[in-house]
Structure formats: structure tokens, C-alpha cells
Amino acid sequence: MTSAAGTTESYRAYRNLRRFGSLDGLRFVCIFAVLWHHGPYLDTTSEPVPILARGFLGVDFFFVLSGFLITTLLLREEARDGSFSLRQFYWRRICRIVPVYFLVVTLAAILFIGLNGERQYLDILPYYYLFLSNFLTEDIPLLAPTWSLAVEEQYYLLWPLLLLMLPRRWIVPVLLTGIALNVAGAMGLLAVFGIRPVQVGELFLALPTATYAPILMGSLTAILLHDPRGFAAAFRLLGHSYAPLAAFLGLAIVIQLAPADIAGLPNLAIHAMMCLSLITIVVREDHVLRPVLAFRPVARVGEISYGIYLYHLFALHAVTQVAKAAGLGPTIVFVAYTLLSILVAELSFRTVEAYFMKLKTRRPFAARAPAQGPSGKPE
């Protein structure tokens, strides 16, 4: 049984922590799942083991992590300064997300529209720059993963406004309502109330199957842990050093046993297990998985995972072309495209991304010192 004094000390350590030491390792797990999912192995197996065919859930875990970190950042800035700066938040997000994203979209447009002459994609190209690709019914080749960036940007636009404007007692009910609507939409229940998808030009406006719920659940997790009573309850339940082993094993079991169609309640159960797993590695730093998740090569891949996510289909496309000519097998293709994705992302991180990340703190945009995110870097 954890003592009240021990819980209070753990909460103080959590609130004062400038860097969650395991989160880059968690990003590694998420991006590896995505790389696996888009790799060549699934094409060679007629009936893959369910958990091995669900690497796309790495994106969902990224959503949970993003909701948690962004909300924690905003709440801590508010606690420190009395409020948080929307201007600074939006500027930090623009500098971190937009330059590389626009670069990737532009490269794909040049390749497929400019060089290959596939002019049919001209009609949908503007929606990528507007972060609306999650509502498109077709994609420009190599840009399919951008739907998740659209979801995140929509979240970044709206969530801080709600957090700033709504009375704090309304925040949790609003989050729970948003999660419930997303799950209901995935289950087709909104049609009972006459709420149906709407086609507007190239856009198909509907609540996506598994997108907003996990990022909202990550925000809910942050609010729970920011409150002393919520943290105490979570720490009593999940604060044991071996809790991450049980939580991640439970997550794997839920993913494995989920039905073929995971939309709706199965997805909700998976996302809930993701939130529990996340809690186990942030409420204390000295947990059993810390040495693995903080191992420098693992953490570095997690640190540059945003670039890997954006570039990996380009790397897969290039390696596949070579593999076809050389007759290479799926193992070599997977290893080669993974390493190429990491290499390109590392170069991008050191050049393009590094330049724009410096702009986040440069005047006249920075009216105050930048808030240090719980990831340990300016967010």
C-alpha cells in the first residue's frame, strides 16, 4: 500500500519533471508498429496473426501521447504563469509541424503531378495544405499517412481554445462527450439522430472511425494526472514499478483478441489500455521498462519519429523499386526501408527541422520564455 506521503512526493516529482524519460522510447514502439504495418510482410501472409496485422494502431498511440503531452504543457504553463499563451502555442506548433509536412506534400505533388503527369490529383492537392486530408476519399500516392497530421492540426486548433474559454468544470464533460460521439459515429449510431456524412466537393465529412477519440483520451489522461486527487488514485492503482509490464501485456492481449472489425467499443477498449500503459511510465521514472525505453538508440529513433512517419512511404517506394529489379526478399526490403527512413529523418531533423525549431523562440514571436514541454524540449 502506497503511503499518503509517498504519493504526495511522487505527485510533486511528476509536476516538477521537465522530461519524461520513457516517452521517446514509446514513440519508438509506435513508429516501429507503423513501419511494420506498411512493410512487405503482410502482403506475404494470407492470415496474419491479428496483433501483427494491426500495426496501424501505432498511430492511435501517437494520438494518445500527443493529447497527453499538449494538454500537460498547457496546464503546466497555466499553473506557472496564470494562463497560457495561444499565440505562443500556435507558433510552436507551426514551427514544429508545418515546414516538414509542407515539404513532403510538395515533393509528392512534384513527383506525381509534375513529373508523372497525374493531373487528376490537382483537385485534391489544396486539401493537404489545409490539413483536411482526413476527409478525402482518395490520396495522392505516398501521402496516405497525412490524414493523421490533419487530425492533430484540427485538435491543435480547437482544443487550446476550449481549454482557455470553457469553465474548468466543463472540460471533462466536453471531453467525454467528444469521445462518446466519436465512438458512436464509428458504430453508426449517429444515423439514428439523423446525423449522416456529408459530401462537400472532394471532402467526405464524417466522424472518422478511430481518430479523435484517442487524442481526446490522451487529454483526459493529462487532466486526471494534473489534479492531485486524480494522480493519487492513478498512482495507487498503477504506480508500482512493474505496472508497465502488466499494462503493456494487457494492451497486447486486447489488441490480439479484438474482433476483425475493431471500430467502436473494441477500439475504445484498446485506447483505454493505451492510456493506462502511458500512465504507468509517466507517474514514476524508475519503472521496470525504463532501461529499454530510455536506451539511447531507441530513444533517438523515437525523437525523430515525426520525420520517419512523413518520409517512410517515400523510402519504401524507393527500396521497392530497387528490390523489384534485384529480386530482393521481404526481410531485406523491410530492413532497408526502415534504415533509409531513419537516415532521411535524421538528416531532416538536423537540418530543416532544426532551423525551424530555433524560430520557435526567436523574437518578435516570443513575447515570453518558451514553455518547456514535459517531453524535455520546447513544444
C-alpha positions as CSV (number, residue, x, y, z in Angstrom):
1,M,0.0,0.0,0.0
2,T,1.4,3.3,-1.0
3,S,1.6,5.9,1.8
4,A,-0.1,9.3,1.5
5,A,3.3,10.9,2.0
6,G,4.8,8.8,-0.8
7,T,2.0,9.6,-3.1
8,T,2.4,13.3,-2.4
9,E,6.1,13.2,-3.0
10,S,5.5,11.3,-6.3
11,Y,3.0,13.9,-7.4
12,R,5.5,16.7,-6.6
13,A,8.1,14.9,-8.6
14,Y,5.7,14.4,-11.5
15,R,4.7,18.1,-11.6
16,N,8.3,19.2,-11.4
17,L,9.6,16.8,-14.0
18,R,11.0,18.6,-17.1
19,R,11.4,15.5,-19.2
20,F,9.5,12.2,-19.2
21,G,12.4,9.8,-19.7
22,S,10.4,7.0,-21.4
23,L,8.3,8.8,-23.9
24,D,10.8,8.8,-26.8
25,G,11.0,5.0,-26.2
26,L,7.3,4.9,-26.5
27,R,7.5,6.8,-29.8
28,F,9.9,4.2,-31.0
29,V,7.3,1.5,-30.3
30,C,4.7,3.5,-32.2
31,I,6.8,4.2,-35.2
32,F,8.1,0.7,-35.5
33,A,4.5,-0.6,-35.5
34,V,3.7,1.8,-38.4
35,L,6.9,0.7,-40.3
36,W,5.9,-2.9,-39.8
37,H,2.4,-2.3,-41.0
38,H,3.4,-0.7,-44.2
39,G,6.3,-3.1,-44.8
40,P,6.2,-6.1,-47.1
41,Y,5.4,-8.9,-44.7
42,L,1.6,-8.6,-44.5
43,D,1.5,-9.0,-48.3
44,T,3.1,-12.4,-48.0
45,T,0.7,-13.9,-45.4
46,S,-2.9,-14.8,-46.1
47,E,-4.0,-14.9,-42.5
48,P,-1.6,-13.0,-40.3
49,V,-1.7,-13.1,-36.5
50,P,-4.2,-10.4,-35.5
51,I,-1.7,-8.3,-33.5
52,L,0.8,-8.4,-36.3
53,A,-1.8,-7.1,-38.7
54,R,-2.6,-4.1,-36.5
55,G,0.5,-2.0,-36.7
56,F,-1.7,0.9,-37.7
57,L,-2.6,1.2,-34.0
58,G,0.8,2.8,-33.6
59,V,-0.8,5.9,-35.0
60,D,-3.6,5.7,-32.3
61,F,-0.9,5.5,-29.6
62,F,0.7,8.6,-31.1
63,F,-2.6,10.3,-30.8
64,V,-2.9,9.4,-27.1
65,L,0.6,10.6,-26.5
66,S,0.0,13.8,-28.3
67,G,-3.2,14.6,-26.4
68,F,-1.4,13.9,-23.1
69,L,1.7,16.0,-23.8
70,I,-0.1,19.0,-25.3
71,T,-2.6,19.2,-22.5
72,T,0.1,18.7,-19.9
73,L,2.1,21.5,-21.4
74,L,-0.9,23.9,-21.4
75,L,-1.9,23.0,-17.9
76,R,1.6,23.5,-16.5
77,E,2.0,26.8,-18.3
78,E,-1.3,28.0,-16.9
79,A,-0.2,26.8,-13.4
80,R,3.1,28.6,-13.7
81,D,2.0,31.9,-15.4
82,G,-1.7,32.1,-14.5
83,S,-2.7,31.5,-18.1
84,F,-1.2,30.0,-21.3
85,S,-0.4,31.9,-24.5
86,L,-2.4,30.8,-27.5
87,R,-0.1,32.8,-29.8
88,Q,2.9,31.0,-28.4
89,F,1.2,27.6,-28.6
90,Y,0.2,28.1,-32.2
91,W,3.6,29.4,-33.2
92,R,5.4,26.5,-31.6
93,R,3.1,24.0,-33.4
94,I,3.5,25.8,-36.8
95,C,7.3,25.7,-36.5
96,R,7.4,22.0,-35.4
97,I,4.7,20.6,-37.7
98,V,4.2,22.7,-40.8
99,P,7.6,23.1,-42.6
100,V,8.5,19.4,-43.0
101,Y,4.8,18.5,-43.7
102,F,4.6,21.1,-46.5
103,L,7.9,19.9,-47.8
104,V,6.7,16.3,-48.0
105,V,3.4,17.3,-49.6
106,T,5.2,19.4,-52.2
107,L,7.7,16.6,-53.0
108,A,4.8,14.2,-53.6
109,A,3.0,16.8,-55.8
110,I,6.1,17.4,-57.9
111,L,6.7,13.7,-58.3
112,F,3.2,12.5,-59.2
113,I,1.6,15.6,-60.7
114,G,4.6,17.4,-62.2
115,L,6.9,14.6,-63.3
116,N,4.4,11.7,-63.8
117,G,1.7,14.0,-65.2
118,E,-1.1,12.6,-63.0
119,R,-3.2,15.8,-63.2
120,Q,-6.2,14.1,-61.6
121,Y,-4.6,14.9,-58.2
122,L,-4.7,18.6,-58.7
123,D,-8.2,18.9,-57.4
124,I,-7.3,17.3,-54.0
125,L,-3.8,18.8,-53.5
126,P,-5.1,22.0,-51.8
127,Y,-6.7,20.0,-49.0
128,Y,-3.4,18.6,-47.9
129,Y,-2.1,22.1,-47.3
130,L,-5.3,22.9,-45.4
131,F,-4.9,19.9,-43.2
132,L,-8.2,18.4,-44.4
133,S,-6.8,15.1,-45.9
134,N,-8.5,13.0,-43.3
135,F,-11.8,13.8,-45.1
136,L,-10.5,12.9,-48.6
137,T,-11.8,9.6,-50.2
138,E,-8.6,9.2,-52.2
139,D,-4.9,10.1,-51.7
140,I,-2.0,11.3,-53.7
141,P,0.4,8.4,-53.6
142,L,2.8,8.4,-50.6
143,L,0.6,10.9,-48.7
144,A,-1.8,8.5,-47.1
145,P,-0.3,8.9,-43.6
146,T,-1.0,12.7,-43.7
147,W,-4.6,12.0,-42.6
148,S,-3.3,11.7,-39.0
149,L,-1.5,15.1,-39.3
150,A,-4.8,16.6,-40.3
151,V,-6.5,15.2,-37.2
152,E,-3.7,16.5,-35.0
153,E,-3.8,20.0,-36.5
154,Q,-7.6,20.2,-36.1
155,Y,-7.1,19.2,-32.5
156,Y,-4.3,21.8,-32.0
157,L,-6.6,24.5,-33.4
158,L,-9.6,23.8,-31.3
159,W,-8.5,22.2,-28.1
160,P,-6.5,25.1,-26.6
161,L,-9.4,27.5,-27.4
162,L,-11.8,25.2,-25.5
163,L,-9.4,24.8,-22.6
164,L,-9.0,28.6,-22.4
165,M,-12.6,29.6,-22.8
166,L,-14.7,27.0,-21.1
167,P,-15.2,26.9,-17.3
168,R,-12.8,24.2,-16.0
169,R,-15.7,22.2,-14.6
170,W,-17.0,21.7,-18.2
171,I,-13.7,20.4,-19.6
172,V,-14.1,16.7,-18.6
173,P,-17.8,16.5,-19.6
174,V,-16.8,18.1,-23.0
175,L,-14.0,15.5,-23.5
176,L,-16.3,12.6,-22.5
177,T,-18.9,13.9,-24.9
178,G,-16.4,14.2,-27.7
179,I,-15.1,10.6,-27.1
180,A,-18.7,9.3,-26.9
181,L,-19.6,11.0,-30.2
182,N,-16.6,9.6,-32.0
183,V,-17.3,6.1,-30.7
184,A,-21.0,6.4,-31.6
185,G,-20.1,7.7,-35.1
186,A,-17.8,4.7,-35.6
187,M,-20.6,2.4,-34.6
188,G,-23.1,4.1,-37.0
189,L,-25.3,5.2,-34.1
190,L,-25.5,8.8,-35.1
191,A,-27.6,8.0,-38.1
192,V,-30.5,7.3,-35.6
193,F,-30.4,11.0,-34.8
194,G,-30.3,12.0,-38.5
195,I,-26.6,12.8,-38.4
196,R,-25.1,11.5,-41.6
197,P,-21.9,12.0,-43.6
198,V,-21.9,15.0,-46.0
199,Q,-20.1,15.2,-49.3
200,V,-18.7,18.7,-49.9
201,G,-16.8,18.8,-53.1
202,E,-13.8,16.4,-52.7
203,L,-14.4,16.1,-49.0
204,F,-16.5,13.4,-47.2
205,L,-17.3,15.0,-43.9
206,A,-17.9,12.3,-41.3
207,L,-16.6,11.3,-37.8
208,P,-13.6,9.1,-38.7
209,T,-13.6,5.6,-37.4
210,A,-10.7,5.8,-34.9
211,T,-9.2,9.3,-34.8
212,Y,-10.5,11.9,-32.4
213,A,-11.2,9.6,-29.5
214,P,-7.6,8.6,-28.7
215,I,-6.3,12.1,-28.8
216,L,-9.2,13.3,-26.6
217,M,-8.5,10.4,-24.2
218,G,-4.9,11.5,-24.0
219,S,-6.0,14.9,-23.0
220,L,-8.3,13.4,-20.4
221,T,-5.4,11.4,-19.0
222,A,-3.4,14.6,-18.7
223,I,-6.2,16.4,-16.8
224,L,-6.5,13.4,-14.5
225,L,-2.8,13.3,-13.6
226,H,-2.6,17.1,-13.3
227,D,-5.1,17.0,-10.4
228,P,-3.6,15.9,-7.1
229,R,-6.6,13.6,-6.3
230,G,-6.5,12.1,-9.8
231,F,-2.8,11.5,-9.6
232,A,-3.2,9.9,-6.2
233,A,-5.8,7.5,-7.5
234,A,-3.8,6.6,-10.6
235,F,-0.6,6.2,-8.6
236,R,-2.2,3.8,-6.1
237,L,-3.5,1.7,-9.0
238,L,-0.7,2.0,-11.5
239,G,2.3,3.3,-9.6
240,H,4.1,0.0,-9.0
241,S,7.5,-0.2,-10.8
242,Y,6.3,-3.4,-12.5
243,A,3.0,-1.9,-13.6
244,P,4.2,-1.1,-17.1
245,L,4.8,-4.8,-17.8
246,A,1.3,-5.7,-16.8
247,A,-0.2,-2.7,-18.7
248,F,1.6,-3.3,-22.0
249,L,0.9,-7.0,-21.8
250,G,-2.8,-6.2,-21.3
251,L,-2.7,-3.9,-24.2
252,A,-1.2,-6.6,-26.4
253,I,-3.8,-9.1,-25.3
254,V,-6.7,-6.7,-26.0
255,I,-5.3,-6.0,-29.5
256,Q,-4.8,-9.7,-30.2
257,L,-8.3,-10.7,-29.0
258,A,-10.2,-7.8,-30.6
259,P,-12.6,-8.8,-33.4
260,A,-11.8,-8.3,-37.0
261,D,-13.8,-5.1,-37.1
262,I,-12.4,-3.1,-34.2
263,A,-14.5,0.1,-34.8
264,G,-16.4,1.3,-31.9
265,L,-16.2,-0.3,-28.5
266,P,-13.2,-2.6,-29.3
267,N,-11.2,0.5,-30.3
268,L,-12.4,2.2,-27.1
269,A,-11.0,-0.7,-25.1
270,I,-7.7,-0.5,-26.9
271,H,-7.4,3.2,-26.4
272,A,-8.2,2.9,-22.8
273,M,-5.4,0.3,-22.4
274,M,-3.1,2.7,-24.2
275,C,-3.9,5.4,-21.7
276,L,-3.3,3.1,-18.8
277,S,0.0,2.0,-20.3
278,L,1.0,5.6,-20.7
279,I,0.2,6.4,-17.1
280,T,2.4,3.6,-15.8
281,I,5.5,5.1,-17.5
282,V,4.9,8.7,-16.5
283,V,3.8,8.6,-12.9
284,R,7.2,7.3,-11.9
285,E,10.6,7.3,-13.7
286,D,12.1,4.3,-12.1
287,H,9.8,1.7,-13.6
288,V,11.0,-1.7,-14.9
289,L,10.8,-0.7,-18.6
290,R,12.8,2.5,-18.2
291,P,16.2,1.0,-19.2
292,V,14.7,-0.3,-22.5
293,L,12.7,2.8,-23.4
294,A,15.5,5.2,-22.5
295,F,18.2,3.2,-24.3
296,R,19.9,5.8,-26.4
297,P,19.4,4.3,-29.9
298,V,15.8,3.5,-29.1
299,A,15.1,7.0,-27.7
300,R,16.8,8.6,-30.7
301,V,14.5,6.9,-33.2
302,G,11.6,8.0,-31.1
303,E,12.9,11.5,-31.0
304,I,12.9,11.7,-34.9
305,S,9.8,9.7,-35.3
306,Y,7.8,12.6,-36.8
307,G,10.2,12.7,-39.7
308,I,10.2,8.9,-40.1
309,Y,6.4,8.9,-40.2
310,L,6.4,11.5,-43.0
311,Y,9.2,10.1,-45.1
312,H,8.8,6.3,-44.6
313,L,6.5,5.7,-47.6
314,F,9.0,7.6,-49.8
315,A,11.7,5.3,-48.5
316,L,9.5,2.2,-49.1
317,H,8.7,3.3,-52.6
318,A,12.4,3.8,-53.5
319,V,13.5,0.5,-51.9
320,T,10.7,-1.4,-53.5
321,Q,11.8,-0.2,-57.0
322,V,15.3,-1.5,-56.3
323,A,14.0,-4.7,-54.8
324,K,11.9,-5.5,-57.9
325,A,14.9,-5.1,-60.1
326,A,17.3,-7.0,-57.9
327,G,14.8,-9.7,-56.7
328,L,15.2,-8.9,-53.0
329,G,13.1,-10.7,-50.4
330,P,10.8,-9.0,-47.9
331,T,13.3,-9.2,-45.0
332,I,15.9,-7.2,-46.9
333,V,13.2,-4.8,-48.1
334,F,11.9,-4.2,-44.6
335,V,15.3,-3.7,-43.1
336,A,16.5,-1.4,-46.0
337,Y,13.4,0.8,-46.0
338,T,13.4,1.1,-42.2
339,L,17.1,2.2,-42.2
340,L,16.5,4.5,-45.1
341,S,13.5,6.1,-43.3
342,I,15.7,6.7,-40.2
343,L,18.5,8.1,-42.2
344,V,16.4,10.6,-44.1
345,A,14.5,11.6,-40.9
346,E,17.9,12.1,-39.1
347,L,19.1,14.4,-41.9
348,S,15.8,16.3,-41.9
349,F,15.9,16.6,-38.1
350,R,19.4,18.0,-38.1
351,T,18.8,20.5,-41.0
352,V,15.2,21.6,-41.9
353,E,13.6,20.8,-38.6
354,A,16.5,22.2,-36.5
355,Y,16.3,25.5,-38.4
356,F,12.5,26.0,-37.8
357,M,12.7,24.7,-34.2
358,K,15.1,27.6,-33.5
359,L,12.5,30.0,-34.8
360,K,10.1,28.9,-32.1
361,T,11.9,31.0,-29.6
362,R,13.0,33.9,-31.7
363,R,11.5,37.4,-31.3
364,P,9.2,39.1,-32.3
365,F,7.2,35.9,-31.9
366,A,8.4,35.1,-28.4
367,A,6.9,37.5,-26.0
368,R,8.0,35.4,-23.1
369,A,10.3,32.5,-22.5
370,P,9.1,29.4,-24.2
371,A,7.3,26.8,-22.2
372,Q,9.4,23.7,-21.7
373,G,7.3,20.7,-22.5
374,P,7.2,17.6,-20.4
375,S,9.0,15.9,-23.3
376,G,12.1,17.9,-22.2
377,K,12.1,20.0,-25.3
378,P,10.3,23.2,-26.2
379,E,6.9,22.1,-27.6
